[in-house]
Amino acid sequence: MPQLKDILYKVSLTSVSGDMETEVTTLAFDSRKVEVGSVFVAVTGTQVNGHDYIEQAIAQGAVAIVCEELPRTTIDDIAIIQVKNSAQALGFMASNYYGNPSQKLKLVGVTGTNGKTTCVTLLYHLFRDLGYNTGLLSTVDNKINDEVIPATHTTPDAITINRMLAKMVAKGCTHCFMESSSHAIVQHRIAGLSYAGAVFTNLSHEHLDYHKTFDEYIKAKKLLFDGLPSTAFALTNSDDKRGMVMLQNTKASKHKYALKSMAEFKARIISNTLQGLELDLANQNVWFRLIGDFNAYNLLAVFGTAVLLEEDPEEVLRVLSTVNSAPGRFEQVLTETDITAIVDYAHTPDALENVLLTIKEFRTGNEKVITVVGCGGNRDAEKRPIMAKIACALSDKVILTSDNPRFEEPMEIIKEMQTGVTPSNYKKTLVIEDRKEAIKTASALAEPSDIILVAGKGHETYQEIKGERTPFDDRAILKEMLNLIHKQN
């Protein structure tokens, strides 16, 4: 078992009292998980202050407390370590406790508003197919080689990240690809990690419920790049107007990818159909299974990352052309009808616009586009009218419905979305609060050759209402409704 002094390596200490050679059994920032021999790290969270649970942690057997505010009374036989930032300290302590696993493989973080899940999923499959033992930390799944561990957050807490990385190292993984969300970055969940590289996809309106201003959101993403060592690479989308900002203060080697501007990794779209993308990339014409301009950027980011990880460009393109996208990302639902059914995770204005513009490219002009869309509760409310406005502008019929209302009233969310619907679009807009009924209605309205887009939940297999998650899969329900109506007709 490690000693307390060992797991405090690189932690910025304000004051120390007690035995630093105490042996540590576990780390915990949730007092309910404290056991005899634990170090309890009192983290000030968005909803709970860990300092309120110090006495409970001690009662359950904690041998040391790491905190920002010292307890009012001294406790015999308990080491008390005061730090400036407990969350940051937890990141370094977790890395030390698990033997700094991020130093023993090549860890690549991907950040941005859209495309994170697609990029890390493509990278995972690419490197598995190239013959590597590979790990994945994503919104959809966490994986250690072919072992699947369900994901609960886009980026897990620091203890979970390091525990997972340690398991990856034990299983012989040489690479890990991880989504690095803005929440995780500012909450120091990635503190103490050693990155081989970081990738920036794009930035658009999202998470302002948390970051408050767009400037703070940009700074959150940029922190990932600011913390990279000189041995790492920083790869950014130079077509995004915030792309070059990410490279301003990084010590890492700087690289760019683009479709429009000058870049080290550049491609040109030759064809874009419902069957896939053909790109002129690295002096080759290559066909990929992914669809849409936005996926051309994702493919470029993945290709650039692989080359920067010293893989052979031709072999990367050969394997990448066989890889499928992440679940719930422009996923076509196959049915017994002639209707094109698409489910996408698009839950930001930019993502929704990208998907609808991609659909627009495939239209011959005769088919209708029917969009089912909602907005999540207890999240950035400013995007709600924007989402509805975009849906109306690029669809023939729009059904506003519930997404994951969480602790908000679904109809109140929908009413906020409706403020983005202009009078000229009233007739094309329906409001159906029940999501299943909304999908059923879209299926009934669709005729052969029409296109249905169900946006917002993508891969998710639940709906979250009043703190409870009930089973709900857009893909399964859309397929069920279209096949049912097909049989009735």
N, C-alpha and C positions, 0 to 999 in steps of 0.2 A: 504493500500500500504506500502511496506517496505521502510525504510529509507536507504539512501546511506551507512551509517556506518554499517548497518546490513548485507548488501550484500558484504561488504568488509572483513567480518570475515575470518581469516586465510590467507588473501592475504598479500604477502610480499610487503610493501610500501616503496618507496624511498623518496617521498615528497608528501605533501598534502596542498592544498589551497582551500578555499571556505567552504560552509556550508555542513557539513557531515550529517546534519539532513534533508536534502532535500528529499522529497518523490519521489520515482522512479516508473514510470509506466511500462517501458519495458527495456530489455537489447538488445543491437544490436551491431554487429561487421560489418554489412553491412550498410553503410551510407544511402542507399536507403530505409531502413526499420526503420530509426529513425523517431520518432514522438515526440510531445510535452511531456516532462517529461522523455524522454529516457536517459539512460546512454550509451554513445558510447564508445566501447572498440576498440582502434586503434591497430589492429593486423598486424604484418608484415608477409604477406603470401608469397607463392612461386611465384605468378604472380602480386599481387597487395599489395601495402603498405597502410594500413589503415590510417597512419599519414597524407597522402595526402588529406584525406577527412574530416579532423577535422572541417574546416570552414563550409563545407557543412552540417555536422551533427549539428553544432550549429545553422545554419540558419534554419534548419528544426525543431528546438525546443529541442535539447539535453540540459539537465540541468547539466550534468557532463561528463567529458572526462577522460578516463583511457588510459594512453599512456606510452611508453618507453622514448620518446623524448618530452620534453616540447615544447609547441607552442612558436613561437618567440615573440608574443605579449600576454600580459595578457588580459583576457576577464572578464568584470564585471559580477557578478551574475552567473558565471559558475564555478563549482567545478572542479579542475584539480588534478588528482591523478597520480603521476608518479610511475611506477612499473618497476622491472627488466625485467619481461617477461609478455607481455600482453596476450598471448595465455594461459599461465598457470593461470594468474589472471582470465581470462574469465571462465575457468573451475570451479574455486572455487566460483566465483560470480554467475554463473548459478545454481550451487548446492544450494547456500544460497537463491537465489531469489525464487527457486521453493520448498523451505522448506526441502532441503537435502533428496530427495525421495529415494536415494540409501541406506539410513540408515533404511528405513522402509520396505524393502523387502530383499530377498536374491539374490544379483546380482552376477552372475558367468560370467567371461570373458574367451573366448577361443581364443587363438592365435596360429600361426603357418603358414607355407606356404600353405599346403593343409589340407582339412578336417574340417576347421572352420565352414563352412555353414552346412555341414552334421551333425556335433556334436551338434550345437546349435538347429538345426531343430529337431533332434531326442530328445534332452532334452526337448524342448518345447512340443512336442507331448506326450512324456513319462509323464511329469508332468501334462499335461491337462488330460490324461487318468487316472492318479492316483487321480484325483479329485481336483487339485489345480487351482486357478486362476493364469494364467501364462502369462508373456510377452516375446516377442522375438524381438531382433534387429539383422538383418542379411542382407547379400548381396541380397537375393531374396525378402524377405518381412519383414516388421515390423508388429508385431501383439500384440494386447491387448486382451487377451482371444481369441475370434473368430473374432474380428474386424481386418481387414487387412488394413494396411497403406503402400502404395508403398514405396520401398526403393530407395534412390538415391545414397547412398554411403555404402560401407561395414560397416563403423562406422560413424554415423552422427557427426555434429558439437556439441560442448558442450551444447549449448542452446537447440538444438533439442533433444539431449539425455535426458537432465533433464526434459524438457517439457513432453517427452514421458514417462519417469519414473514416473513423478507426475501423469499423467493420469492413469498409471497402478495402482499406489497406490490408486487413487480415485475409481478405478474399483475393488478394493479388491485383487489385485495381491499380492501373497506372494513370487513369484520367477520371475526372469528375466534372460534370457540367451542371451549373447551379443557377437558377433564377435568383437574382438579387433585387428584391423589391425596395422601393424608396422607404417604406416603413421599416424594413429590416435594417437598412443602412443607418438611418437616423437613430434607431433604437439600439444600435451597437451590437446587433445579433451576429454581425460578421467580424467584429473586433477580434484581433488575434489570428485571423486566417492568413495564410500565405498564398497569394494568387499567382498563377503562371500567366494570367491574362484576363482582360475584361473587355466586354463588347457592349456598345451602345446602339440600340435600334432606332428609336425615335422618341419624340416627346409631344404629347398633346394633353388636352384638358382631362384631368383625372385626379382623384384623391385630394381635392382642395378642401374637403371636409376635415382632413387631417393636417395638411401642410399650410392651410389658410391662404397662402398666396402662390402664384405660379412661380415667382422667383425662388421661394423656399423649396418648391418641388424640384426645380432645376438644380439648386444647390445640393439637395439630397442625393440626386443621381450622380452628381459630380464628385461627391465624397468618395465614391468607390474608386474613381480614377486617381483622385488626389493621393490616395493611400497606397497605390501600387509601387512596388520596388523597381529599381532600375533594371532588374533581370526579367521583368514581365513585359508583356505587350499590351497596348491600348488600341483597340480597333473601333472606329466610329463611322457612323453614316454621315458623310459630308454633304449629302443632299438635304438633310434635316437642318433647319436654320440654327438649332442648338447643338448640332453635332460637334463643331469645332471647339465649343466652350469646354467640352469634356476633356480636351487635350491640353488645356491652357497651363495647368500646374502639375501635371503628372511627371514622375521621374521615369516612367516606362517608355519603351520605344513606341513611336506614334505611327499609326497606320489608318488608312481611309478606304472605304468602299462606297460605290455610288453607281447610279444609272445615268445621271445627268452631268454631274461635275467631274473634274479631273480627280482621279483616284488610283491608288495602287491596285485595287481590286475593282474592276469595272466590267459591266455587262451591258448588252443591248438585247431588248426583247424582240425576237423574230416573230413568234406567234403566241397567242394567249387564248386558249379554248377551254371548254369544260372538261376536256380530256387531259390538259396539262399545259406546261410552259415550255417553249423552246427559246433558249438563250444563246447568244454569241458571247462566250465566256472563255477567257484564257486561250483565245485564237481557235476555239472549237465551237461547233454548233452542237448543243447538248439539250436533250429533251428530259424534262422533269415531270414528276407526277403531281406536283403542287400547282395551284391555280391562282392567277391574279398578280398584278404589279407588286402588291405588298409582299407577296411571297418571293418575288424576284429579289427583293431586298434581303429577305430572310436567307435565301439560298446564297447570296453573295456574302453575307455575314458568316455563314457556316463555312463556305469555301475558304474565305480569308483566314478564319480561325484555324482551320485544319492546316493550311499552308504555313501559318505562323507557328504551328506546333510541329513543323518540319515534316509534314506528310507530303508524298509525291502528288503534285497537282493533277496529273492524268488519272492516277488511281482514285483520287478523291472524287473527281467528276464521274468516273465510271460507277463507283459505288453509290454516290449521292443521287444519281439518276434513277436508282431503284428504290429509294427510300420514300415512305409515305409520310404525310404530315401528322401533326399531333391530333388526338381525338377531339372532335368538336370544333375544329378550325376549318371552316369552309368544307364541312363534311357533307357529302351527298348521301341522302337517305334513299336507298333503292326500294322501290315499291312496284306493285303490279299495274301501275298507271303510266301514262305518258307525261305526267307532271314532273317537273324538275323540283326536287325537294332538298333544301339546303339548311343545315343547322350550323350556326357560328356563335362563338363566344363573345362577339362584338358587344361590349358594354360601355364603350366610350364613343363620343361623337366621331372622332377620327376613324376608329375601327369600323363603325357602322357605315360611314361614308365610303371607306375603302372597299368593303364587301359589296355595297350596292353599286358602286362605280364599276367594279369587276363584272357584276351581273349585267350591267348596262352594255358592256362590251360584247356580250354574247347574244344580245337580243337581235332578232330580225325585224322587230317593230310590230309584230302582230300579237305576240303573247303578252299577258299581264304579269306584272310583278306584284305579289301580295306579301307584305311584310308584317310579321307579328313581333312586337317589341315592347319591352317594359323597362323599368329602371329599379335598381335595388334600393331597399330602404336603409336608413342610417348611413348613407354614403353621400358623396358630393351632390347636392341638390341643384347646383347651377347648371349641370349638364342636361337636366331632364327636358326642358323646353327645346334645347338644341337638338337632342336626339330625335324628338318628335318632328321637328322642322326638317331635318335631314331625311328622315323616313318618308315624309310626305313629298319632298322635292324629287325623290328618286324612285318612288313606287307608284303604282296605279291604285292600290288599295292598302290602307294601313289599319291594323288592329292594335290599339293600345291596350295593354293588359298588365297583369301582375308579374313581377320577376321574383326576387327574394325580398319580400317586404320587411322581413326581420321584425322590428318592433314598431314600425310605422303602419298606418292604415293604408291599404293598397289604393283605395280610391283617392286619397289625398295626394299620393304620388302621381297617379294618373292625371289628376286635375292640374298638377304643376306641369306635366308633360303637355297637356292640352293648350297651355298658354303659348306654346311654340307653333301651334297650328294656325295658319293664316285663314281668313274667311274664304278665300278661293279654294282651300283644301278641306273645308268642313265636310263636303259631300263624300269625299273619298276616305273619311276617317270613321272608324267604329271604335266604341269602347266596350270591351268585354273583360270584366275583372278576373273571372276564373280563367286561368291560363289554358287548361285543358279544353274548355269551351271555345276559347279564342283560336286554338290550333284546329279544332273541329270545324269551326266556321270558315277558316281560311281554306281548309281542305274541301269544304262544300262549295265555296265560291270559285275554286280553281277549275279550269277546263283543260283539255289536252293541250300540251305545249306550254302552259303557264308555268311560272316559277314562284315557288313559295320559299320565303326566307323566314326562319324562326331564329331571332337574335337574342343574345344576352346571357344564356346559360351554358351553351356549348356542351362540354363534357360532363357537366354536373348531373348527378343522378338523384338530386333531392330538391325540395323547395323549403326555404327557411321562413317560418311564420311564427311570431311570438316566441322565439327562442327554441322552437322545435323543428327538426328536419324530418319531412315526410318524403317517401320515395316519389321521384318525378324525373323523367328522362325525356327531354324534348324529342330526341331521335326516335324512341320507342313509340311515343304517343303520335307523332307525325306519321310514322309508318302505319300504325294501327288505324288511324282515322282515314288516311288515303285509301288503304286497301278495303276498309269497310264500305266507304262510299262507292268505290269502284265495283264492289260486288253487288251493291244495291242498284246500281245503274245498269 
